[in-house]
Amino acid sequence: MILGTFSITIVLVFHEASMKVLFLFLSLRASILRDVALAMNYLHAKDKIHMDLKSHNLLVTDDWKVKVC
């Protein structure tokens, strides 16, 4: 399940029509940045350029893994 889009410091989670703001720990922020860096490295290794990397193009799974879309 995809939680939503996020900025590096907060996550917006929509649950039962209410919005909750969660503050991310430094270790979780580092993990998110690592996931994005690995995804971009993968794309560049395939000679692809994303051209629109921003927080709205990052999806977060239930286990806090980030998918670049």
Secondary structure as a PSIPRED ss2 file (coil, helix, strand):
# PSIPRED VFORMAT (PSIPRED V4.0)

   1 M C   1.000  0.000  0.000
   2 I C   1.000  0.000  0.000
   3 L C   1.000  0.000  0.000
   4 G C   1.000  0.000  0.000
   5 T C   1.000  0.000  0.000
   6 F E   0.000  0.000  1.000
   7 S C   1.000  0.000  0.000
   8 I C   1.000  0.000  0.000
   9 T C   1.000  0.000  0.000
  10 I E   0.000  0.000  1.000
  11 V E   0.000  0.000  1.000
  12 L E   0.000  0.000  1.000
  13 V E   0.000  0.000  1.000
  14 F E   0.000  0.000  1.000
  15 H E   0.000  0.000  1.000
  16 E C   1.000  0.000  0.000
  17 A C   1.000  0.000  0.000
  18 S E   0.000  0.000  1.000
  19 M E   0.000  0.000  1.000
  20 K E   0.000  0.000  1.000
  21 V E   0.000  0.000  1.000
  22 L E   0.000  0.000  1.000
  23 F E   0.000  0.000  1.000
  24 L C   1.000  0.000  0.000
  25 F C   1.000  0.000  0.000
  26 L H   0.000  1.000  0.000
  27 S H   0.000  1.000  0.000
  28 L H   0.000  1.000  0.000
  29 R H   0.000  1.000  0.000
  30 A H   0.000  1.000  0.000
  31 S H   0.000  1.000  0.000
  32 I H   0.000  1.000  0.000
  33 L H   0.000  1.000  0.000
  34 R H   0.000  1.000  0.000
  35 D H   0.000  1.000  0.000
  36 V H   0.000  1.000  0.000
  37 A H   0.000  1.000  0.000
  38 L H   0.000  1.000  0.000
  39 A H   0.000  1.000  0.000
  40 M H   0.000  1.000  0.000
  41 N H   0.000  1.000  0.000
  42 Y H   0.000  1.000  0.000
  43 L H   0.000  1.000  0.000
  44 H H   0.000  1.000  0.000
  45 A H   0.000  1.000  0.000
  46 K C   1.000  0.000  0.000
  47 D C   1.000  0.000  0.000
  48 K C   1.000  0.000  0.000
  49 I C   1.000  0.000  0.000
  50 H C   1.000  0.000  0.000
  51 M C   1.000  0.000  0.000
  52 D C   1.000  0.000  0.000
  53 L C   1.000  0.000  0.000
  54 K C   1.000  0.000  0.000
  55 S H   0.000  1.000  0.000
  56 H H   0.000  1.000  0.000
  57 N H   0.000  1.000  0.000
  58 L E   0.000  0.000  1.000
  59 L E   0.000  0.000  1.000
  60 V E   0.000  0.000  1.000
  61 T C   1.000  0.000  0.000
  62 D C   1.000  0.000  0.000
  63 D C   1.000  0.000  0.000
  64 W C   1.000  0.000  0.000
  65 K C   1.000  0.000  0.000
  66 V E   0.000  0.000  1.000
  67 K E   0.000  0.000  1.000
  68 V E   0.000  0.000  1.000
  69 C C   1.000  0.000  0.000
